[in-house]
Amino acid sequence: MNATRIKKQLQKQWRRWRRRSLTLGLSSLVIAMVWAGMYLPDKVQSLLSTKPPVAIETLQYYQQAEAKSDPKEDANFWKLLNKSKEIKEVVVRHSYVCGEEERSLGKLTVDEIYNLLNEHPSWKGQFEGQGKVVLNETIHDLSPTCKERAYMSLDKDGNLSLFDGPPEQDKVIKTFFQLDINSMESSLPDDALRHLYDGIRIQDIDEYNSVLSTFSDYAREG
């Protein structure tokens, strides 16, 4: 068999192999596209419909914060402020996820109050007591005091709660949800349970959200 004939046979085999490879590749591509069309929409839908407990807690927090701002109350505040010509005692009240703090700004004129509210559009004003003006600011964080003292643990009714100080002092700041103790004890390691019962120290908003996320899996429904 001469070299030319051998070359032709090899070329013929190569073309046959390439056609088979191309056919196999196209078949694989079609199968992959069909699989993606069936699976990915379900996967995407699952991701879109999933609402992590942290997101729910954060959403609820902002909804509650927004609910505190009544347009009628805001309009009434501006109306009263417009009528007022006296110097007012002004306080800024910082409302946190955990804790509340106040800071006195002293006595300010109406124009100075206007300027403050223009500089801080998220602040909401209200009159309190005998003409004192309170400027409310909502902050999605823990207050400095809360960062120093907060714990998460169980209250006497089995609710996951936020405490001011160690849980044995029983100073509940906020209650989240009731826990399924049996399910939790059968699923979690002893160390994690002991940590919860003794009180989990909460020092920032990330730890706050992390503990909520972990134990929301064991929340009782209804």
N, C-alpha and C positions, 0 to 999 in steps of 0.2 A: 504494500500500500504506500503510494507516494505521499510526499508532504502536503501537496495541494489537496488531495482527497481527505487526508486527516484533518486539515484545517477546516474544510467545508463541513465535515461531520461535527466538529467541535462547535462551529458557529451555529449549526442547526440545533444541536443540543442546548446551547446557550439561549437561543431564541425561545425554545420550548420551555426551558426552566424559567425564563423571565416572564413568559405569559402566565405560567402557573403561579408564580410569586405575586404578579400583579392582581390576578384573580383572587388569590387568597387574601391579599392586602385589602382589596376593595370589599370583600365579604366581611372581613374583620371590622372595617370602618363602618359598614352598614349596621352590623350587630351593635357596635359601640354607640352609634347614634340612636338606635332604637332603645337601647338600655338607658341612655341619658334622658331620652324623651319621657320614658316611663318613670325613672327613679328621681331625677333631679327636681321636677316640680313638687313631688311629695316631700323631698328633703328641704327644698326652699320653703315650702308651706309650713313644714315643721318648725324651721328656724324662725319664721315670721310669727307663728302662732305661739311660740314659747315665750313665756313671760317670767324671767328669773325673779325670785322673791326680792332680790335687792332692787330691781327695777320697779317692782310693785310698791315696795316700801318708799322709795324715792319719789315715785309718782304720787302716792298718797300724801307724802309730806308736802309737796308743792301744791297739791290740790287744797290741802288744809290751809296752807299759807295764803293762797289766792282767795280762799273763801273768807279769810279775815278782812280782806280789802273790799268793802262794800262801796260801790260807786256813789250811792246816796250819802253815805257817811263822809266820803271824800269831798263831795260837793258841799255838804253842810259845813265841814271844817273850813273850806276856802271862803264860804259865805261869812262865817263868824270871824275869820281872820281879817277879811276885808273891812268889816264893820269896826274892828278893834283898833284903837289908836294908842293903847297903853303898852308899856314895856312888859314883856312876859318872861316868866321863869321857864327855861327850856331844858328838857331832858331828852337824851337819845337812849332808846331802849333797844338793846340787841337781843333778839329772840333766836336761840339756837335750836338745833335738833335735840340737844340735851342742855338745859340750863338757860338762864336769862340774866342779863346784866344791864345796869343803867349807868349812864355817864352824864353828869350835869354840865351844861354849857353856860350856866349863869343866866343873867337877864339880857334878853335881846329885844331889839325893836322889831316891828312887823316887817320892815324892809329886810332886815338881816335874816329873819325866818324865811322870807321868800327866797332870798339868795341861797340859803342852805338847801331848800327843797329843789331849787333849780340845779344845784350842783350834785344833788343825790336824788335823782328821779324815782328810785326804788323805795325811798322812805315814805311812810304814810303818817300824816299828822292827825292828832286828835287833842281835844281839850280834856283836861282831867282835873278834878278838884276845883279849886277857886282860881280858874283862869290859867292854870299851868298847862303848857304845851308839851306834849310827848310826841317825839318823832320816832316811829317804829321801823326798825330794820330787821328783816328776816335773813338769817345766815345758815346755809346748809353745812354746818360743822358742829363740833362739840365746843362748848364754852371752855375757856381756860380752866375754870374751877372743875368742870365736869371731867376734863382730861386728867386731872389730878386725883379724882375720887371715884370715878364711875366703874361699876361692875355689872356684868350680865349673869343672871342665875335664875333659879325658879322661885316664884313666890309661894305662899302657903297653899294656893289653889292650883299649883302645877302650871302656871303661866310663865313663859319666858319674859323676863322683866329686866328693866334697867334700874340699878340701885345707886343711891348716893352713899358711897361707902360700902364696906363689906355687907353681904346679904344678911348676916345675922342681926344687923342693926335694923333691918326691915324698913328702910327708907326708900320706898318705891317711887321712882321718878316717872316711869312710863311702862305700860304693859303692852306687849305685842300680840301674842296668841298662846292658846293652851297647847301643851305638848302631849303627844301620845307616848306616855312613859314606857309602856310595855314594848312598843315597837322600837323605841329608842334604846332601851336596855338590851334588847335582843340583837341590835345591829351595831352599836358602837362599842369600842373597846372600853374596858374598865377605867383606864386612865382618863379618857375623854369625859366619861360620865362624872368621875370624881372631880375633875376640873370644873365642870358645869355646876355641880352641887356646891362646891367650895366657893365658886364665884370666879368668873373670867374677867380679868382686868382689861378695861377698855380705855385706850389712851389716844385714839384718833378716829376719824370718820371711817378709815379703811378697815380697822379692826371691828368697829361697830357694824359695818355692812357685811363683813366676812362672817361674823358670828350669826347674824340674822340669816344669811344665805345658808349656812351649814345646818342650822336647826329648823329652818322652815320646812325641810323635807319631812319633819316629824310633827308638823302642826296638825291638830285635829280640825276636821272640816265642820262647818256649821257652828 
